[in-house]
Amino acid sequence: MNSWLFHITISAALAVPVEIAARYFRLWVYTPLWMVLVNVLITVALIYGTLAWLTAGLSLPAQFACGAVIGIAYEILNFSSLKSWYFPEDKCLFLKGKPALVIGVGLAWGGYPTLTNLLIGFM
């Protein structure tokens, strides 16, 4: 069960409840709304699923670090030019302001490859 496609599928499955909760609690808002599909299918499934597959043999902290570095870069890219989502009032939970959001949310992205590989390991 260590196929690339399986990693992509598990990553996408992890993203769905995250995005549902984010929408329900208005943690972040996509502009336009269809960007949620791009984020789940391309960013989480394809990019983070591939990253999980590529880093499966590494330690969990290394997997997390790889995901967090990409996540921080992605948040910087979104704030600087993509503008595909925003955080209402520039806050998300206890994070306030763009620098805190870039670091905090960027670090949270590190959970995708780690959780994907942990979940696959339990199957």
N, C-alpha and C positions, 0 to 999 in steps of 0.2 A: 504493500500500500504506500510505497514511497514514490509514486509517479508524480511527475510535474503537474499533470491535470488534477490529481487528487489534492495536491497542495493548493492549487488555484481554487478549487471547489470549496475546500475548508476555509480558506481566507475569506472568500465571498460570503460564506455562511456566517462567519464571525461578524462581518460588517453589517449585515441586515439588522440585528437587534440594536447595534450601536446607532445606526442612522434613524431607526424608529424612535429610540429614546431621545436622540438629539432633536428630532423634529417635535416630539411631544413636549419636551421641556424647553424648546427654543434655545438650545445651546449654541447652535450655529444655523445660519440660513443660507441656502443656495440661491445664487442669482446667475442665470435662470434656474428654475427648479429642476430641469432635466439634468443638471450637473451632478445631482445625486447619483444618477445612473452611471455617469462617467467615473465618478469617484469610486463607486462600489466595483464596477466591472473592470475598469482600467487600472486605477491606482491600487485598490486593495487586492482584487482578485489577481490581475495579471502581474503587476509590479511586486506587490508584497507577497503574493503566492509564490512567485518565482524566487524572490529573495529567501523565503522560508525554505524552499527546495534546495537552493544553492548553499544555504548556511546550516542545513540540517545536521551536519557532522560537527559543527562548532559548539562551544559551550553556550548555555542560555544567555549569559551576560554579553557574549560576542554577538549573538543573534539580535539581542535587544539593541546593542550599540549600532549595528548596521542599520536596523530599522529606524532608530532615532535620528541618525545622521541624515538619512533620506527624508524623514519626516520634518526635521527642522528646515532643511533646504526647500521642501515643498511648501511649508508655511511661509517662509520668506518670499518665495516665488508668488504665492497667492496674494500676500499683502502688497508686494511691489508691482505686479503687473497682471496676473491672472484675474484677480478679484472675482473668483467663481463662488466664493462663500464669504460671509462676514459673521462676526460675533456681535450680537446686539449689545450696544453700549460698550463695545470693546472689552467685554468680559465673558468669561466662561467659568462657571462655578466660582472658585476662589482666585482665579487668575484675572488680573486687571491690567489693561494696557497691552499694546502690541508686543513689546519685548517679552513680557511674561507669557503672552499667548503663544508666541513663536517657540519659546523654549518649552513651556509646559505641554502644549498640544503636540509640538514636535516630538518630545520625549514619549508621549502617549502612543504615537505611531510605532514606536519600538515594540509595543506589545503584539502587533500583528504577526510578525514572523515567529516570535517566541511562543505565543499562544497557539498558533497554527501547528507548530512542531510538537508542543506539549500534547495537544489534543490528538494528533496523529499517533503519538507515542502510546496513548492510552487505548487506542483502537485495536 
